[in-house]
Amino acid sequence: MKLTSLRALVAAVEEGSLRAAARRLHLSQPALTKMIRELERELATTLLQRSTTGVFATAQGMVLYERAVAADRELSQAVDQIQQLDGRMTGELTIGAVPLAVMVLVPETLRTFGQEFPQVQLRIIEELYIAQLTRLRKGEVDIALGPLPEHLPPGEFTVEPLIPISMVVVVRKGNPLARARRLADLANAPWVYTGANVETGYAKILFEMHGLKPPPAGAVVNSTLGLLSIIASGNCVGLLPHQIATHPFAADFLDIVPVAEGPLEAKLVALARSDAALKPSVRHFLAHLHRAAHHLTSLQP
């Protein structure tokens, strides 16, 4: 099974057109079609189906497509790692980060890391909730920045603690619920849950920590803009890191509710797969993250 043929299949699935896939790979359409047919003969199955608008993967084709994408990614990372071990700091580094990290840590880290290693291309992917670590496990990101997830399998990840996080209760500015003084006063209000589902939401964690039944979900969101928009324009309650809730772009629209139970305390960490930590650019980026975290904490009163 040739890597060039697998890349031809990947391009065809992603482009939805043999002509567009051939153009992307700088091949003729007959050459690309031949590669895919060779794969189909080798596997004795059909990988692509034609339609009036182009092509799409069969169930068998999707299985091979997903494995081919993962294999190509791993090979690209291997090339980067080999070059970096030989002293050539080039390649790409992909960071998945929660909004707090994007706001307070990533800019300074990018500045100093970029000055030292200008040939490493950095790519930032914002994620509101990283607890499932799906991208990290798949190798789609090299480093994940977010609250430390519970029940991490031992040895699977390198974990670097960075800064503390205080998740405070927030409502729309002027919302009567801002006068609440205990979580129980907010138990019947609709809450905005962040994450994959209600079961993994921070609101559920906070209420259960204090022996309370989780509040009803007014919405489940996976974007910072969605979270802020829903809270700032309605009657929902939510949790935000204190640094975001007090940031100028949010503070004019939100009130922090001073509940007696206090905020949900967490820790912002950097996680990398144990094998990925061998990549020199990962180690260097982690070092620059620690510098940025130290710089940030030194500025705080």
C-alpha positions as CSV (number, residue, x, y, z in Angstrom):
1,M,0.0,0.0,0.0
2,K,1.8,3.1,-1.2
3,L,1.7,6.4,0.7
4,T,1.1,8.3,-2.5
5,S,-2.0,6.3,-3.2
6,L,-3.2,6.9,0.4
7,R,-2.7,10.6,-0.1
8,A,-4.7,10.4,-3.3
9,L,-7.6,8.8,-1.4
10,V,-7.4,11.4,1.4
11,A,-7.5,14.3,-1.1
12,A,-10.4,12.7,-3.0
13,V,-12.5,12.3,0.2
14,E,-11.7,15.8,1.5
15,E,-12.2,17.6,-1.9
16,G,-15.3,15.5,-2.9
17,S,-14.0,15.6,-6.5
18,L,-11.3,13.7,-8.4
19,R,-10.5,16.7,-10.4
20,A,-10.0,18.9,-7.4
21,A,-8.0,16.2,-5.6
22,A,-5.7,15.9,-8.6
23,R,-5.2,19.6,-8.8
24,R,-4.4,19.7,-5.0
25,L,-1.7,17.0,-5.5
26,H,-0.4,18.4,-8.8
27,L,-1.4,15.2,-10.6
28,S,-3.4,14.5,-13.7
29,Q,-6.9,13.2,-13.0
30,P,-6.2,9.8,-14.8
31,A,-3.1,9.3,-12.6
32,L,-5.0,10.0,-9.4
33,T,-7.8,7.7,-10.5
34,K,-5.3,4.9,-11.2
35,M,-3.8,5.2,-7.7
36,I,-7.2,4.8,-6.1
37,R,-8.1,1.9,-8.3
38,E,-4.9,0.2,-7.3
39,L,-5.9,0.6,-3.7
40,E,-9.3,-0.9,-4.4
41,R,-7.8,-3.9,-6.2
42,E,-5.3,-4.4,-3.4
43,L,-8.1,-4.4,-0.8
44,A,-10.7,-6.1,-3.1
45,T,-13.3,-3.5,-2.2
46,T,-14.8,-0.2,-3.3
47,L,-13.5,2.9,-1.6
48,L,-15.2,5.7,-3.5
49,Q,-18.6,6.1,-5.0
50,R,-19.4,8.6,-7.7
51,S,-22.4,10.9,-7.5
52,T,-23.8,13.7,-9.7
53,T,-21.8,16.2,-7.7
54,G,-18.5,14.3,-7.3
55,V,-17.3,11.4,-5.2
56,F,-17.8,10.3,-1.6
57,A,-16.2,7.6,0.5
58,T,-17.9,4.3,1.1
59,A,-17.9,2.8,4.7
60,Q,-14.7,0.9,3.7
61,G,-13.3,4.1,2.2
62,M,-13.9,6.1,5.4
63,V,-12.1,3.4,7.5
64,L,-9.0,3.7,5.3
65,Y,-9.3,7.5,5.0
66,E,-9.2,7.9,8.8
67,R,-6.2,5.6,9.2
68,A,-4.4,7.2,6.3
69,V,-4.9,10.7,7.8
70,A,-3.5,9.5,11.1
71,A,-0.5,7.7,9.4
72,D,0.4,10.7,7.3
73,R,0.2,13.0,10.4
74,E,2.5,10.6,12.3
75,L,5.0,10.5,9.5
76,S,5.1,14.3,9.2
77,Q,5.7,14.5,12.9
78,A,8.5,11.9,12.6
79,V,10.2,14.0,9.9
80,D,9.9,17.1,12.1
81,Q,11.3,15.3,15.1
82,I,14.2,13.8,13.1
83,Q,15.1,17.2,11.7
84,Q,14.9,18.8,15.1
85,L,17.1,16.1,16.7
86,D,19.6,16.9,14.0
87,G,19.6,20.5,15.1
88,R,17.3,21.9,12.4
89,M,14.4,23.6,14.3
90,T,11.8,23.6,11.6
91,G,8.4,22.0,11.1
92,E,5.0,22.7,12.6
93,L,3.8,22.8,16.2
94,T,0.0,22.7,16.9
95,I,-1.4,24.0,20.2
96,G,-4.9,23.3,21.5
97,A,-5.8,25.9,24.1
98,V,-8.8,27.0,26.2
99,P,-9.8,30.7,25.9
100,L,-8.1,31.6,29.2
101,A,-4.7,30.3,27.9
102,V,-5.2,32.0,24.6
103,M,-5.8,35.3,26.4
104,V,-3.2,35.3,29.1
105,L,-0.4,32.8,28.2
106,V,-0.3,32.1,24.5
107,P,0.6,35.7,23.3
108,E,3.7,36.0,25.5
109,T,4.8,32.4,24.7
110,L,4.4,32.9,21.0
111,R,6.4,36.1,21.2
112,T,9.4,34.6,23.0
113,F,9.3,31.2,21.3
114,G,8.9,32.8,17.9
115,Q,12.0,35.0,18.5
116,E,14.1,31.9,19.4
117,F,12.7,29.5,16.8
118,P,11.4,31.5,13.8
119,Q,11.4,28.5,11.5
120,V,8.9,26.6,13.5
121,Q,5.3,27.3,12.3
122,L,2.9,27.6,15.2
123,R,-0.8,26.8,14.9
124,I,-3.3,27.6,17.6
125,I,-6.6,25.8,17.9
126,E,-9.0,27.2,20.5
127,E,-11.0,24.7,22.5
128,L,-13.5,25.6,25.2
129,Y,-13.2,22.2,26.9
130,I,-10.3,19.8,26.6
131,A,-11.1,17.2,29.3
132,Q,-11.6,14.5,26.8
133,L,-8.3,15.2,25.2
134,T,-9.5,13.9,21.9
135,R,-7.2,16.0,19.7
136,L,-4.2,15.3,21.8
137,R,-4.8,11.5,21.7
138,K,-5.3,11.6,18.0
139,G,-2.1,13.5,17.5
140,E,-4.0,16.5,16.0
141,V,-2.3,18.8,18.5
142,D,1.1,18.6,20.1
143,I,0.2,20.3,23.3
144,A,-3.1,20.9,25.1
145,L,-3.6,23.9,27.4
146,G,-6.5,23.8,29.9
147,P,-7.7,22.8,33.3
148,L,-6.2,19.5,34.6
149,P,-8.7,16.7,33.7
150,E,-9.7,14.2,36.3
151,H,-8.7,10.5,36.1
152,L,-5.8,10.9,33.7
153,P,-4.3,7.5,32.8
154,P,-0.9,7.3,34.5
155,G,2.0,7.7,32.1
156,E,0.0,8.6,29.1
157,F,0.7,12.4,29.2
158,T,3.4,14.7,30.4
159,V,1.7,17.2,32.7
160,E,3.2,20.7,33.4
161,P,1.3,22.9,35.9
162,L,1.2,26.6,34.9
163,I,-1.3,28.9,36.7
164,P,-4.3,28.6,39.1
165,I,-7.8,29.2,37.8
166,S,-10.8,30.5,39.7
167,M,-14.1,29.8,37.9
168,V,-16.5,32.4,39.2
169,V,-20.3,32.5,38.9
170,V,-21.5,35.2,36.4
171,V,-24.8,36.6,35.2
172,R,-25.9,39.4,32.9
173,K,-25.2,42.8,34.3
174,G,-28.4,44.0,36.1
175,N,-29.8,40.5,36.4
176,P,-31.6,40.2,39.8
177,L,-29.8,36.8,40.3
178,A,-26.6,38.9,40.9
179,R,-27.9,39.4,44.4
180,A,-27.7,35.6,45.2
181,R,-25.4,34.8,48.1
182,R,-25.5,31.0,47.9
183,L,-25.5,28.4,45.2
184,A,-28.8,27.1,46.4
185,D,-30.3,30.5,45.5
186,L,-29.3,29.7,41.8
187,A,-30.4,26.0,41.8
188,N,-33.5,26.6,39.7
189,A,-32.0,29.1,37.3
190,P,-31.0,27.9,33.8
191,W,-27.2,27.4,33.6
192,V,-25.0,27.4,30.5
193,Y,-22.9,24.2,30.5
194,T,-19.6,24.1,28.7
195,G,-18.2,20.9,27.3
196,A,-19.3,17.8,25.4
197,N,-22.5,17.4,27.5
198,V,-24.2,18.2,30.8
199,E,-22.5,15.3,32.6
200,T,-19.1,16.8,32.1
201,G,-20.0,20.5,32.8
202,Y,-18.3,22.7,35.3
203,A,-21.7,23.7,36.8
204,K,-22.4,20.1,37.6
205,I,-19.0,19.7,39.3
206,L,-19.4,22.9,41.4
207,F,-22.9,22.0,42.7
208,E,-22.0,18.4,43.5
209,M,-18.9,19.5,45.4
210,H,-21.2,21.3,47.8
211,G,-23.8,18.4,48.0
212,L,-26.3,20.1,45.7
213,K,-28.2,18.7,42.8
214,P,-26.9,20.1,39.5
215,P,-29.0,23.0,38.1
216,P,-31.0,22.7,34.9
217,A,-29.2,23.3,31.6
218,G,-30.4,26.3,29.7
219,A,-27.8,25.6,27.0
220,V,-24.7,23.5,26.3
221,V,-22.0,25.4,24.3
222,N,-18.6,24.8,22.9
223,S,-17.5,28.3,22.1
224,T,-16.5,31.3,24.2
225,L,-18.6,33.7,22.1
226,G,-21.6,31.5,22.5
227,L,-21.1,31.3,26.3
228,L,-20.7,35.1,26.7
229,S,-23.6,35.9,24.3
230,I,-26.1,33.6,26.0
231,I,-25.2,34.9,29.5
232,A,-24.9,38.6,28.6
233,S,-28.2,38.7,26.7
234,G,-30.5,36.5,28.8
235,N,-31.2,35.1,32.2
236,C,-28.8,32.2,32.2
237,V,-26.0,31.7,34.8
238,G,-22.6,30.4,34.0
239,L,-19.0,29.9,35.1
240,L,-16.0,31.8,33.7
241,P,-12.4,32.1,34.8
242,H,-12.0,35.3,36.9
243,Q,-9.5,36.7,34.4
244,I,-12.1,36.5,31.6
245,A,-15.0,37.7,33.7
246,T,-13.0,40.8,34.7
247,H,-11.5,41.4,31.3
248,P,-12.6,44.7,29.6
249,F,-14.4,43.0,26.8
250,A,-16.6,41.1,29.2
251,A,-16.8,43.1,32.4
252,D,-19.2,45.7,31.0
253,F,-21.8,43.0,30.3
254,L,-21.4,40.6,33.3
255,D,-21.8,40.7,37.1
256,I,-19.8,38.2,39.3
257,V,-22.1,36.6,41.8
258,P,-20.4,36.5,45.2
259,V,-21.7,33.1,46.4
260,A,-20.5,32.0,49.8
261,E,-19.2,28.7,48.5
262,G,-16.6,30.6,46.5
263,P,-15.3,29.9,43.0
264,L,-14.5,26.5,41.5
265,E,-10.8,26.2,41.8
266,A,-8.7,24.5,39.1
267,K,-5.3,24.6,37.7
268,L,-4.3,25.4,34.1
269,V,-1.8,22.9,32.8
270,A,0.0,22.0,29.6
271,L,-0.3,18.4,28.5
272,A,1.6,16.5,25.8
273,R,1.7,12.9,24.9
274,S,4.6,11.2,26.5
275,D,6.0,10.2,23.1
276,A,5.5,13.7,21.7
277,A,7.5,15.2,24.6
278,L,10.6,13.8,22.8
279,K,10.1,16.3,20.0
280,P,12.5,19.1,20.8
281,S,10.1,21.9,19.7
282,V,7.5,20.5,22.3
283,R,10.1,20.7,25.1
284,H,11.2,24.2,24.1
285,F,7.6,25.4,23.8
286,L,6.8,24.0,27.3
287,A,9.8,25.9,28.7
288,H,8.5,29.2,27.1
289,L,5.1,28.5,28.6
290,H,6.6,28.3,32.0
291,R,8.4,31.6,31.4
292,A,5.1,33.2,30.4
293,A,3.3,31.8,33.4
294,H,6.0,33.1,35.8
295,H,5.9,36.5,34.0
296,L,2.1,36.6,34.5
297,T,2.1,35.7,38.2
298,S,4.9,38.2,38.9
299,L,2.6,41.0,37.6
300,Q,-0.3,40.0,39.8
301,P,-0.7,41.8,43.2
